[in-house]
Structures are given as structure tokens and as C-alpha cells.
Amino acid sequence: FFFLMTTKDSKKSFAQHLSKALSPSSEWTKEDILATVTVARQIVALLTGIVFGTVPVLGAAGIITFGVINVMFVLFFTGKYHSVDESVADRSALIQEGMAGTIAIFLVSWIMVYNILPV
């Protein structure tokens, strides 16, 4: 589902966003950083859901922990790793970008892994 993601404006593939996410770049447009953050968050959400389903983490503690991990990841990813300037995209826009989709990916992967693995 999210592996086939392309943005409306740039028509970049998932692989192009992933390669840009993994290599620190000083040249960012608002559309590029928002799309790259969305792709990176989706990967983090999937991995977090798999880990939480395997451990198993239960209830509100898992949802709150995921929220903290997700926000901290975005702040680290854009602030420290890529050094995105506040003039390109403000922090609140970066935190909000793709949040609903990443919550859905996290919940689906968490629930599926938890129910598939024997407890």
C-alpha cells in the first residue's frame, strides 16, 4: 500500500523518497521534506507495530509510546539528521504530516502481529 506512494507534484517513487531520506541533503523544498517525512514515518510505524506485536505491548501504553516515538523521530529526523531550516517547513507541519496514515499502519501491523504470534 504505502510502497506504491507517489506525491502529487513531484511524482517521485517510494524508492526515490527513501534514498533521499537516507542521505542527508541540505537542499530541501517544502514538498520534498513533507513527502520524505511521510515515507520515513510509515516505515517507522510498520517496524514499531511489528516490535510491539512481538513483545507484546498492550493497551494505551502502546499507543502513547508509539505517539512519543513518532513525534521524537520526526524532530530528530528533520532537526538533527537533515538540519531542515524552520523557513522551509515549521515543526508543527512536519509533525502533522502523515500522522493519520502512520497511526493506521502502526495499529494494523501491531494488531496483526499480536494476533498471529502465539502468546
LUMDOTOR-657929 format. One line per 8 residues: their letters; for each residue x, y, z of N, C-alpha, C, O. Coordinates in steps of 0.2 Angstrom, whole numbers. Each point is the difference from the previous one (the first is absolute). Example, Ala and Ser with C-alpha at 12.3 -4.5 7.8 and 13.67 -1.06 7.14 Angstrom:
residues 2
AS = 66,-28,39,-4,6,0,4,6,0,5,-1,3 | -7,6,-7,4,6,1,-4,5,3,3,6,1
END
This chain:
residues 119
FFFLMTTK = 4,-6,0,-4,6,0,4,6,0,0,4,-5 | 4,-2,10,4,6,0,6,-1,-4,4,5,-1 | -2,-11,-1,6,-1,-4,-1,3,-7,5,1,-4 | -11,0,2,-2,2,-7,-1,8,0,-2,3,-5 | 4,0,11,-2,7,1,4,5,-5,6,-1,-1 | -10,5,-2,3,6,-4,-3,6,2,-6,0,2 | 10,5,-2,-3,7,2,-3,3,-6,1,-2,-6 | -6,6,7,-4,3,-5,4,5,-5,0,0,-6
DSKKSFAQ = 5,4,9,4,5,-4,6,-3,-3,1,1,-6 | 3,-5,10,6,-2,-3,0,-7,-3,5,-2,-4 | -10,-2,5,0,-7,-3,6,-4,2,2,-4,-4 | 1,5,10,5,-4,2,-2,-7,2,-5,0,4 | 9,-5,-5,-2,-7,3,2,0,7,3,4,3 | -5,-10,0,1,-1,7,8,-1,1,3,2,4 | 0,-5,-9,7,-1,0,4,6,0,5,1,3 | -7,4,-7,3,7,-1,-1,3,7,5,4,2
HLSKALSP = -10,-4,1,-1,3,7,4,-3,5,3,3,4 | -3,-10,-4,4,-3,4,8,1,0,3,1,5 | -1,0,-11,7,1,-1,2,7,2,5,2,3 | -10,3,-4,1,7,2,0,0,8,4,4,3 | -8,-8,0,-1,0,7,7,-3,3,1,2,6 | 2,-7,-9,6,-3,3,6,4,-1,5,-1,4 | -5,6,-9,6,4,-1,-1,7,2,-4,3,-3 | 7,-1,8,-1,7,2,1,5,-6,5,0,-3
SSEWTKED = -9,5,2,0,5,-5,-2,6,3,-4,1,4 | 8,4,-7,-1,7,3,-5,4,-4,-3,5,2 | 1,-8,-8,-5,4,-5,-7,-4,1,-1,-5,-3 | -3,9,6,-7,-3,1,-5,5,-2,0,6,2 | -5,-8,-5,-6,4,-1,-5,-3,5,0,-5,2 | -6,9,-1,-5,-2,4,-3,-6,-2,-1,-5,4 | 0,4,-10,-4,-6,-3,5,-6,1,-3,-6,2 | 9,6,-3,5,-5,1,0,-2,7,0,-6,1
ILATVTVA = 1,10,3,1,-2,7,-6,-3,3,0,-5,4 | -6,8,-6,-6,-3,3,-1,-7,-3,-2,-5,4 | 3,4,-10,-1,-7,-3,5,-5,3,-1,-5,1 | 7,8,0,6,-5,2,-2,-2,8,1,-5,2 | -3,10,1,-2,-1,7,-6,-5,1,0,-5,4 | -5,6,-9,-5,-5,0,2,-7,-1,-2,-5,3 | 6,4,-8,3,-7,-2,4,-3,6,-1,-6,2 | 5,10,1,4,-2,6,-4,-2,6,1,-5,3
RQIVALLT = -6,9,-2,-5,-1,5,-4,-7,-1,-1,-3,5 | 0,2,-11,-4,-6,-1,4,-6,1,-2,-5,3 | 9,5,-5,4,-5,2,1,-1,7,0,-6,3 | 1,11,1,1,0,7,-7,-3,3,1,-4,5 | -7,6,-7,-6,-3,2,-1,-7,-1,-2,-4,5 | 4,2,-10,0,-8,-2,5,-3,5,-2,-6,3 | 8,8,-3,5,-4,5,-2,1,7,1,-5,4 | -4,10,-2,-2,1,7,-6,-5,1,0,-3,6
GIVFGTVP = -5,3,-10,-5,-5,0,2,-7,1,-3,-4,4 | 8,2,-8,2,-7,0,4,-1,7,-1,-6,3 | 5,10,-1,3,0,7,-5,-1,5,1,-4,5 | -6,9,-5,-5,0,6,-4,-6,0,-2,-3,5 | 1,0,-11,-4,-6,-1,4,-6,3,-3,-5,2 | 9,5,-3,4,-6,1,2,0,8,0,-5,3 | 1,11,0,2,0,7,-5,-3,5,3,-4,4 | -9,4,-3,-5,5,-3,-1,6,5,0,-1,6
VLGAAGII = -2,6,-9,-2,6,4,-7,1,-1,-3,-1,-5 | 0,2,11,-8,0,0,-3,7,2,4,4,3 | -9,-2,-6,-4,5,2,2,7,-2,4,2,-4 | -6,3,9,1,7,-1,8,1,0,2,5,-3 | 1,-9,7,8,1,1,3,0,-7,5,3,-2 | -7,-8,-2,2,-1,-7,-1,6,-5,4,2,-3 | -10,1,4,-2,5,-4,3,6,1,3,4,-4 | -2,-2,11,3,6,2,8,-1,-1,3,5,-3
TFGVINVM = 0,-11,4,7,-1,-2,1,1,-7,5,4,-2 | -9,-6,-3,0,1,-7,0,7,-1,4,3,-5 | -9,1,8,0,7,-2,6,4,2,2,4,-4 | 1,-6,10,6,3,2,6,-1,-5,4,4,-2 | -3,-11,0,5,-2,-5,-1,4,-6,5,2,-3 | -11,-2,0,-2,3,-6,2,7,0,4,3,-5 | -6,1,10,2,7,0,8,1,1,2,5,-3 | 1,-8,7,7,0,2,4,-2,-7,5,4,-1
FVLFFTGK = -8,-9,-2,4,-1,-7,0,5,-5,5,2,-3 | -11,2,3,-1,5,-5,5,6,2,3,3,-4 | -3,-2,10,4,6,3,7,-1,-1,4,4,-2 | -1,-11,3,7,-1,-1,1,-1,-7,5,3,-2 | -9,-6,-2,1,-1,-7,1,7,-4,4,1,-4 | -9,4,6,1,6,-4,4,5,3,4,4,-3 | -3,-4,10,4,5,3,7,-2,1,5,4,-2 | -3,-10,3,7,-2,1,3,-3,-6,5,1,-2
YHSVDESV = -9,-6,-1,3,-4,-5,0,4,-7,6,0,-3 | -11,3,2,0,4,-6,1,7,0,1,4,-5 | -1,-1,11,0,7,2,-4,5,-5,2,4,-3 | -9,-6,3,-4,4,-4,-2,6,4,-1,1,6 | 2,5,-10,-1,6,3,-8,1,1,-4,-2,-3 | 3,6,8,-7,2,2,-4,4,-5,-6,-1,-1 | 10,4,-4,-3,4,-5,-3,-5,-6,-4,2,-3 | 7,-8,3,-2,-4,-5,-7,-4,2,-5,1,-4
ADRSALIQ = 5,-3,10,-6,-3,3,0,0,7,5,-2,3 | -10,5,0,0,1,8,-1,-7,3,-3,-5,-3 | 5,4,9,-1,-6,4,-7,-3,0,-1,-6,0 | -4,10,1,-6,-2,1,-3,-3,-6,-4,-5,0 | 6,8,-6,-2,-3,-6,3,-7,-2,-3,-4,-2 | 9,4,4,4,-7,0,-3,-5,4,-1,-6,-2 | -1,8,8,-3,-5,5,-7,-2,-3,-1,-6,1 | -3,10,-3,-6,-2,-3,0,-4,-6,-5,-3,-1
EGMAGTIA = 10,4,-3,0,-3,-7,0,-7,0,5,-3,3 | -10,0,-5,-1,-8,0,-1,-3,6,1,-6,1 | -3,9,4,-1,-3,7,-6,-5,0,1,-5,2 | -7,7,-6,-5,-5,0,2,-6,-3,-2,-6,2 | 5,6,-8,2,-6,-3,5,-4,4,0,-6,-1 | 5,9,4,5,-4,4,-4,-3,6,2,-6,2 | -7,9,1,-3,-3,5,-4,-6,-2,0,-5,3 | -3,5,-9,-3,-5,-3,4,-6,-1,-1,-6,1
IFLVSWIM = 7,7,-4,5,-5,-2,3,-3,7,0,-6,0 | 1,10,5,2,-3,6,-5,-4,3,2,-6,2 | -8,8,-2,-5,-4,4,-2,-7,-4,0,-5,3 | 0,6,-10,-1,-6,-4,6,-5,1,-2,-6,2 | 8,8,-2,5,-5,1,1,-2,7,1,-6,1 | -2,10,4,0,-2,7,-5,-5,1,1,-6,3 | -7,7,-5,-6,-5,1,1,-7,-3,-1,-5,2 | 3,6,-9,1,-6,-4,6,-5,3,-1,-6,1
VYNILPV = 7,10,1,5,-4,3,-2,-3,7,2,-6,1 | -5,10,3,-2,-3,6,-5,-6,0,1,-5,4 | -5,6,-9,-5,-6,-1,3,-6,-3,-3,-6,1 | 8,7,-6,3,-6,-3,4,-4,4,0,-6,0 | 4,10,4,5,-4,4,-3,-3,6,-4,3,3 | 6,-9,-1,-3,-3,6,3,4,6,6,2,1 | -10,-1,4,1,3,6,3,-4,5,2,2,6
END
